[in-house]
């Protein structure tokens, strides 16, 4: 492979914890020593260079939902937006993530079609039906390091306990997307003024916090390693902090959009703002931001969920929840820096090193990661042509954002 020279670029290195303007040489996605064998020179003035990111939660829609996205389309969207490693929940349709023999094929296809390292979260119960533990030993043999029941219900709490004990015995992580279904029921938005005015069924914050509290007691009893994905409530941060202070082996993440958007966006029955967990209040947003800043929330993920245009065309409560999020991940991240929540290196750490450590694959991420060149001032209007993902379902559609990945370097 030829060597690329980037002059006067701001290098943000979360591994060495350095932030400096340098002239660098890149070969096969890695920094190399100065060389005369340069095939291309790039002016890096005003641009940032950082490692490729690791995403703890993205739905790529394949297998079974290719009308929304494919491993090829979403893999390309991830790569071109600087994301090389992607974890995907086990709730594809049909469910194949309860069969370890099928996992390897998905991983291979993701690299072949989309050029990304796919990490499949295995099913916690057979078929995600919540009745019997899945064959976790087979899933681990197939390459899964974690399991989850996603948003599917459990038949009873005894099933949860048995799966936690099973996972603990195999040293696997259990991922919770915490929601108490008896409270959430058929809700679709945050319980607040806008929902009340529009008469939409709600998912109260209590649906999340009660589930977290219950699962924390089970985690303490079984000793399993656990991760809470997609926190949406400020009160959840407080529960996680208490559990961490007690020494429980837990981590958590938050979707990038929860740090920026609130339930005000659902006004006018805007189905593009329908997501699960729902957008919460301004207070929740600020408490989530503080939780990330303080380190209670370990990492930030995309929660990418591409959907076809028809999936958002029904009445609000009947539309499918989800945002396309790969294309807004860097603009939202840079916005956090510009608003003063993070120094640039702090933000980079939350989307690279931190999720890699959460996933217990730091060394592998270091070995496999590439580099992404970002222009933090480049303006981009989000529309059907500029959004790389097959899904164009973002509440920011036709709005202009700042910052974009301009080049991803990989092996």
C-alpha positions in Angstrom: 0.0 0.0 0.0 1.1 3.5 -0.7 1.9 6.1 2.0 -0.3 9.2 2.5 1.3 12.3 4.0 -0.9 14.7 6.0 0.6 18.1 6.7 -0.2 20.2 9.8 -3.1 18.1 11.1 -4.3 18.1 14.7 -3.6 14.6 15.9 -6.0 13.4 18.7 -4.5 10.2 20.2 -6.6 8.8 23.0 -4.2 5.9 23.5 -1.1 8.1 24.2 -3.5 10.9 25.5 -1.9 13.5 23.3 -3.3 16.4 21.3 -0.8 18.1 18.9 -0.4 19.5 15.4 1.9 17.3 13.4 2.8 16.2 9.9 2.1 12.5 9.7 2.5 9.5 7.4 -0.1 6.8 7.1 0.2 3.3 5.7 -2.5 0.7 6.0 -4.5 2.8 8.4 -1.6 3.2 10.8 0.9 6.0 11.5 4.4 5.2 10.2 7.8 6.9 10.3 8.6 9.7 7.9 9.0 8.3 4.4 10.1 9.5 1.0 7.7 7.0 -0.6 4.7 9.3 -0.5 1.9 8.7 -3.0 -0.4 11.5 -1.8 -0.1 14.7 0.2 -3.0 16.2 2.0 -3.2 19.7 3.6 -4.4 18.9 7.1 -4.6 22.5 8.4 -7.8 23.0 10.5 -8.6 19.2 10.4 -8.4 16.6 13.1 -7.0 13.1 12.8 -8.2 10.4 15.2 -8.6 6.6 15.4 -11.7 5.0 13.9 -14.6 4.6 16.3 -16.3 1.6 17.9 -20.1 1.7 18.1 -21.8 -0.3 20.9 -25.3 -0.3 19.4 -26.4 -0.1 15.7 -29.0 -2.1 13.8 -27.9 -2.8 10.3 -31.2 -4.5 9.3 -29.7 -7.5 7.7 -30.7 -10.3 7.8 -34.4 -10.0 7.1 -35.1 -6.3 6.8 -33.1 -5.3 3.7 -35.8 -2.8 2.7 -34.4 -0.6 5.5 -30.7 -1.3 5.1 -28.1 -4.0 4.3 -24.7 -4.9 5.6 -23.3 -3.4 2.4 -25.1 0.0 2.7 -24.8 0.4 6.4 -21.2 -0.9 6.5 -20.3 1.7 3.9 -22.1 4.4 5.9 -20.3 3.4 9.1 -16.8 3.3 7.4 -17.2 6.6 5.6 -18.3 8.2 8.9 -15.2 6.8 10.7 -16.8 3.8 12.4 -15.0 0.5 11.8 -16.2 -1.7 14.7 -20.0 -2.1 15.2 -22.0 -4.1 17.8 -25.5 -5.1 16.7 -28.3 -6.2 19.0 -29.9 -9.7 18.5 -33.4 -8.6 17.4 -33.1 -9.0 13.6 -36.2 -10.5 11.9 -35.9 -13.4 11.7 -33.9 -14.0 14.9 -30.7 -15.8 14.0 -28.5 -14.6 16.9 -29.5 -17.5 19.1 -27.5 -19.9 16.8 -23.8 -19.7 17.2 -23.3 -21.5 13.9 -24.9 -18.6 12.0 -22.9 -15.8 13.8 -19.7 -16.4 11.9 -21.4 -16.1 8.6 -22.8 -12.7 9.5 -19.4 -11.4 10.7 -17.8 -12.5 7.4 -20.5 -11.0 5.3 -20.2 -7.7 7.2 -16.5 -7.5 6.3 -16.9 -8.7 2.8 -19.9 -6.5 1.9 -19.5 -3.5 4.1 -15.8 -3.5 5.2 -16.6 -3.3 8.9 -15.8 -5.5 11.9 -19.2 -6.7 13.1 -19.7 -7.8 16.7 -23.0 -9.7 17.2 -24.6 -9.6 20.6 -26.1 -13.0 21.0 -29.7 -13.7 22.1 -30.2 -14.1 25.8 -33.2 -16.5 25.4 -34.2 -18.9 22.6 -35.7 -16.9 19.8 -35.9 -13.9 22.2 -39.1 -15.4 23.5 -38.1 -15.0 27.1 -38.8 -18.6 28.1 -35.6 -20.6 28.0 -31.9 -19.5 28.0 -30.3 -19.6 24.6 -27.4 -21.8 24.0 -24.8 -19.3 25.3 -22.0 -21.8 25.1 -22.6 -22.2 21.4 -22.9 -18.5 21.0 -19.6 -18.0 22.7 -18.0 -20.6 20.4 -19.5 -18.7 17.5 -17.7 -15.5 18.5 -20.2 -13.7 20.8 -18.8 -12.1 23.9 -22.2 -10.7 25.1 -25.9 -11.6 25.1 -29.1 -9.6 25.4 -32.8 -10.0 25.1 -33.0 -6.5 23.5 -36.5 -5.1 24.1 -38.2 -8.5 24.1 -40.0 -9.5 27.3 -39.0 -12.2 29.7 -41.7 -14.8 30.8 -40.8 -14.1 34.4 -37.8 -13.0 36.5 -36.7 -16.5 37.2 -35.7 -16.8 33.5 -33.7 -13.6 33.9 -31.8 -15.0 36.9 -31.1 -18.3 35.1 -29.7 -16.5 32.1 -27.5 -14.3 34.3 -26.1 -17.3 36.1 -25.5 -19.0 32.8 -23.7 -15.9 31.4 -21.6 -15.5 34.5 -20.4 -19.1 34.3 -19.2 -18.4 30.7 -17.7 -15.0 31.5 -20.0 -13.3 29.1 -21.5 -9.8 29.4 -25.2 -9.4 29.6 -26.5 -6.2 27.9 -29.7 -4.7 29.2 -31.9 -2.2 27.3 -33.8 -1.5 30.4 -37.6 -1.1 30.1 -40.3 -2.4 32.4 -42.9 -3.6 30.0 -45.8 -3.5 32.4 -45.2 0.3 32.7 -44.1 1.0 29.1 -46.9 -1.1 27.6 -47.7 0.3 24.1 -46.2 3.7 24.8 -44.1 5.5 22.2 -43.1 8.9 23.7 -41.8 10.5 26.9 -44.4 11.2 29.5 -44.5 15.0 29.4 -46.4 18.1 28.3 -46.1 17.5 24.6 -47.3 13.9 24.8 -50.2 15.0 26.9 -51.2 17.7 24.5 -51.1 15.3 21.5 -52.7 12.4 23.3 -49.9 10.0 22.6 -49.3 6.9 24.8 -46.2 7.3 26.9 -43.2 5.5 28.2 -42.5 7.1 31.6 -39.0 7.5 32.9 -40.1 5.0 35.6 -40.2 2.2 33.0 -36.5 2.6 32.7 -35.5 3.2 36.3 -37.6 0.5 37.8 -36.1 -2.0 35.3 -32.5 -0.8 36.1 -33.1 -1.1 39.8 -34.4 -4.6 39.5 -31.6 -5.8 37.2 -29.0 -4.3 39.5 -30.2 -6.4 42.4 -30.0 -9.5 40.1 -26.5 -8.5 38.9 -25.3 -8.2 42.5 -26.8 -11.6 43.4 -25.3 -13.4 40.4 -22.0 -11.6 40.0 -22.4 -11.4 36.2 -20.7 -8.7 34.2 -23.4 -6.4 32.8 -23.8 -3.4 30.5 -26.8 -1.0 30.4 -27.3 0.3 26.9 -29.1 3.4 25.7 -29.8 5.2 29.0 -32.3 8.0 28.5 -33.2 9.3 31.9 -31.3 11.5 34.4 -32.5 9.3 37.3 -30.9 6.3 35.6 -27.5 8.0 35.9 -28.0 8.2 39.7 -28.8 4.5 40.0 -25.8 3.5 37.9 -23.5 5.7 40.0 -24.7 4.1 43.3 -24.2 0.6 41.9 -20.7 1.5 40.6 -19.8 3.0 44.0 -20.9 -0.3 45.5 -18.4 -2.1 43.3 -20.8 -3.9 40.9 -19.2 -4.9 37.6 -21.3 -2.8 35.3 -20.9 -0.3 32.5 -23.3 1.8 30.5 -23.7 4.0 27.4 -26.0 6.6 26.0 -27.0 7.3 22.4 -25.5 10.5 21.0 -28.9 11.9 20.1 -30.1 11.8 23.7 -27.3 14.3 24.5 -28.8 16.8 22.0 -32.5 16.2 21.2 -35.6 16.3 23.5 -39.3 15.4 23.4 -40.1 18.9 22.0 -39.3 17.4 18.6 -42.4 15.2 18.6 -44.6 18.3 18.5 -46.9 18.2 15.5 -46.8 14.3 15.5 -43.3 14.4 13.9 -42.8 10.7 13.3 -39.1 11.3 12.4 -38.6 12.0 16.2 -40.1 8.6 17.1 -37.3 6.5 18.8 -37.1 3.9 21.5 -36.2 4.7 24.3 -37.9 8.0 23.5 -36.4 11.5 23.5 -36.8 12.8 27.1 -36.9 16.2 28.8 -34.4 19.0 28.7 -33.5 18.1 32.3 -32.9 14.5 31.4 -30.6 15.6 28.5 -28.5 17.8 30.8 -28.2 15.1 33.5 -27.1 12.6 30.8 -24.5 15.0 29.6 -23.2 15.5 33.1 -23.2 11.7 33.5 -20.9 11.3 30.5 -18.7 14.2 31.6 -18.3 12.7 35.1 -17.6 9.2 33.7 -20.7 7.6 35.2 -21.8 6.9 31.7 -18.8 5.1 30.1 -19.3 5.6 26.4 -21.4 7.2 23.6 -23.0 5.1 20.9 -24.9 5.9 17.7 -28.0 3.8 18.2 -28.2 3.8 14.4 -31.5 2.4 13.1 -32.1 2.9 9.4 -35.7 2.8 8.2 -37.4 3.1 4.8 -39.5 6.2 4.2 -42.7 4.2 4.4 -41.9 3.1 7.9 -42.4 6.7 9.1 -45.6 7.5 7.1 -48.2 6.0 9.4 -49.8 7.8 12.4 -47.1 8.5 14.9 -47.8 5.6 17.3 -47.9 3.2 14.5 -44.6 4.2 12.9 -41.4 2.2 13.5 -39.1 3.9 16.0 -35.5 4.7 15.1 -33.0 7.3 13.7 -30.4 6.9 11.0 -27.4 8.0 13.1 -24.1 7.2 11.5 -24.1 10.4 9.4 -24.9 12.7 12.4 -22.5 11.0 14.9 -19.5 13.2 14.2 -21.4 16.5 13.8 -23.2 15.8 17.1 -19.8 14.9 18.8 -18.1 18.0 17.5 -21.1 20.1 18.7 -20.5 18.8 22.3 -16.9 20.1 22.0 -17.9 23.4 20.6 -20.5 23.8 23.4 -17.7 23.3 25.9 -18.8 19.9 27.4 -15.7 18.2 26.3 -12.2 19.0 25.2 -11.6 17.3 21.8 -9.5 14.5 23.2 -12.2 13.8 25.8 -14.8 13.4 23.1 -12.5 11.2 21.1 -12.0 8.9 24.1 -15.7 8.5 24.7 -16.2 7.1 21.1 -13.0 5.0 20.8 -11.1 3.8 23.8 -14.0 3.9 26.2 -16.4 1.7 24.2 -13.5 -0.6 23.3 -12.8 -1.1 27.1 -16.5 -1.6 27.7 -16.5 -4.4 25.1 -13.4 -6.0 26.6 -11.6 -5.7 23.3 -9.3 -2.8 23.8 -6.2 -4.7 22.5 -8.1 -5.9 19.5 -9.5 -2.5 18.7 -6.0 -1.0 18.9 -4.7 -3.7 16.4 -7.6 -3.3 14.0 -8.5 0.4 14.2 -7.7 2.7 11.3 -7.7 6.5 11.2 -10.3 9.1 10.3 -9.7 12.6 9.1 -12.3 15.1 10.2 -13.1 18.6 9.1 -14.8 20.2 12.2 -15.9 23.3 10.2 -17.3 21.7 7.1 -21.0 22.3 6.7 -23.3 19.6 5.5 -27.0 19.7 4.7 -28.6 16.4 5.7 -30.8 15.2 2.8 -31.4 12.0 0.8 -28.3 12.7 -1.3 -25.8 13.6 1.4 -26.8 10.9 3.9 -24.7 7.8 3.1 -27.0 5.3 5.0 -29.8 3.7 3.1 -32.1 5.1 5.8 -32.8 8.8 5.7 -34.9 8.8 8.9 -33.5 11.6 11.0 -35.4 14.5 12.6 -32.6 16.7 11.3 -33.5 16.1 7.7 -32.9 19.1 5.5 -31.0 20.9 8.3 -27.4 22.0 8.1 -24.8 20.6 10.5 -21.1 21.2 11.0 -18.3 18.7 10.9 -17.8 15.7 8.7 -15.4 12.8 8.2 -13.6 13.5 4.9 -11.4 10.4 4.7 -11.1 7.0 6.5 -7.8 5.2 6.3 -7.9 1.4 7.0 -5.8 -1.6 6.1 
